[in-house]
Amino acid sequence: MTAMPDPHIRHATFADEEPLAALDRDTWSPLHAVQPRPQPPYEPFFTERSGPPEILVAELDGVVVGYLRLGLATPLECNAHVRQIRGLAVADKARGAGVGRALLRAAREEARRQGARRITLRVLGHNTPARRLYESEGYAVEGVLPGEFLLEGAYVDDVLMGRLV
């Protein structure tokens, strides 16, 4: 069996708009999304609040297979030492290749480079695979908002996780 190459992680560029938008649409799932399934006309991937500098891109053999959105947790100066993961997606064809783990590790390094002390995220309570991945990378549950979302007829917890960088 041939081993898959390690993912290459880099910062996004404006040229990544369409591959990232397509990946975002292709990976939509009620397992992690609180917004309805995207429908045409599609919203742009990059926004004024979240452009290429906030996006880490994972590639395998030059093909975009994942991304992680990393930003400030809030606009408050007293909270500037915290970064928040605001999105993580991995293409189905790249699952199990270490892409998510590589993105999380790169985000931690980027947060450290930016002078952050903590990194946080939110994950839906029923997203067991993501929660296991985060826990394996040192994230701990720091709070739970029970029944925060009503998704497909079921109430789902919002789980807050974090770690030191």
C-alpha positions in Angstrom: 0.0 0.0 0.0 1.4 3.4 -1.0 1.5 6.0 1.7 -0.3 9.3 1.0 2.0 12.4 0.9 1.9 14.8 3.7 -0.5 17.7 3.1 1.1 21.0 2.1 -0.3 23.8 4.2 -0.1 27.4 3.1 -2.0 30.7 3.4 -4.8 31.3 0.9 -4.6 33.7 -2.0 -7.4 35.3 -3.9 -6.8 32.7 -6.6 -8.2 30.1 -4.2 -11.7 31.7 -4.1 -13.4 29.1 -6.4 -11.6 26.0 -5.2 -12.4 26.9 -1.6 -16.0 27.9 -2.4 -16.5 24.6 -4.2 -14.9 22.6 -1.3 -17.1 24.5 1.2 -20.3 23.6 -0.8 -19.1 19.9 -1.3 -18.4 19.3 2.3 -21.6 20.9 3.7 -23.2 18.6 6.2 -25.7 18.9 9.1 -23.0 17.2 11.2 -21.2 20.5 11.3 -23.3 23.2 9.6 -25.8 25.5 11.3 -26.7 27.3 8.1 -28.9 25.8 5.4 -27.3 23.9 2.5 -25.8 26.6 0.1 -28.0 27.3 -3.0 -27.3 29.3 -6.1 -26.5 32.1 -6.4 -23.6 31.3 -4.0 -22.1 33.7 -1.6 -18.4 34.5 -2.1 -16.1 32.5 0.0 -13.9 35.4 1.0 -15.7 38.2 2.8 -14.6 41.6 4.2 -14.4 39.9 7.6 -12.5 36.8 6.5 -10.1 37.1 3.5 -7.1 35.1 2.4 -4.9 36.1 5.4 -7.3 34.3 7.8 -7.4 31.1 5.7 -5.0 28.2 5.8 -5.2 25.9 2.8 -4.3 22.2 2.6 -3.1 20.7 -0.7 -2.3 17.2 -1.7 -0.4 16.9 -5.0 -1.2 20.6 -5.7 -5.0 20.1 -5.3 -6.9 22.0 -2.6 -8.3 19.4 -0.2 -9.0 21.4 3.0 -9.0 24.7 4.7 -9.1 26.2 8.2 -10.4 29.7 9.0 -8.5 31.3 11.9 -9.4 34.7 13.2 -9.7 36.9 16.3 -12.2 35.5 18.8 -13.7 39.0 19.2 -12.8 42.6 18.1 -12.0 43.5 21.7 -8.4 44.6 22.6 -8.7 42.7 25.9 -9.3 39.5 24.0 -6.6 40.0 21.3 -4.5 37.2 22.8 -7.1 34.6 21.6 -7.6 33.1 18.2 -10.6 31.2 17.1 -11.0 28.5 14.5 -14.1 29.5 12.7 -14.3 26.7 10.1 -12.5 23.6 9.1 -13.3 21.5 6.0 -11.6 18.5 4.4 -12.6 17.0 1.1 -14.1 13.5 1.3 -11.4 12.1 -0.9 -8.7 13.4 1.5 -10.3 12.1 4.8 -7.9 9.9 6.7 -4.8 11.5 5.1 -4.0 13.7 8.1 -5.3 16.9 6.5 -7.4 18.0 9.4 -4.6 17.3 11.9 -2.1 19.2 9.7 -4.4 22.2 9.5 -5.0 22.2 13.3 -1.2 22.1 13.9 -0.6 24.8 11.3 -3.3 27.0 13.0 -1.6 26.6 16.3 1.7 27.6 14.9 0.1 30.6 13.1 -1.7 31.6 16.3 1.6 31.4 18.1 3.3 33.5 15.4 0.6 36.1 15.8 1.4 36.3 19.5 -1.7 34.5 20.7 -1.8 32.6 24.0 -5.1 30.6 23.4 -6.9 29.1 20.6 -10.6 28.2 20.7 -13.3 26.6 18.6 -17.0 25.6 18.6 -18.2 22.2 17.5 -21.6 20.7 17.4 -22.1 18.1 20.1 -23.1 15.4 17.7 -20.0 15.8 15.6 -18.1 13.0 17.2 -15.3 12.6 14.6 -14.4 16.3 14.9 -14.5 16.2 18.7 -12.2 13.2 18.8 -9.7 15.0 16.4 -9.8 18.1 18.5 -9.3 16.2 21.7 -6.4 14.3 20.2 -4.7 17.6 19.4 -5.0 18.9 23.0 -8.3 20.8 22.9 -10.5 20.4 26.0 -14.2 21.1 26.4 -14.5 24.4 28.2 -18.3 24.8 28.0 -21.5 23.4 26.6 -24.5 25.3 25.4 -27.2 22.6 25.7 -29.7 22.5 22.8 -28.3 25.7 21.3 -29.3 24.7 17.7 -32.4 23.1 16.3 -31.1 21.1 13.3 -33.2 18.8 11.2 -35.8 18.5 14.0 -33.3 17.8 16.8 -31.8 20.0 19.4 -28.0 20.0 19.3 -25.4 21.2 21.8 -22.8 23.8 21.0 -19.5 22.6 22.5 -16.8 25.2 23.3 -13.3 23.9 23.2 -9.9 25.5 23.7 -6.2 25.1 24.5 -3.1 27.1 25.1 -1.0 27.6 22.0 
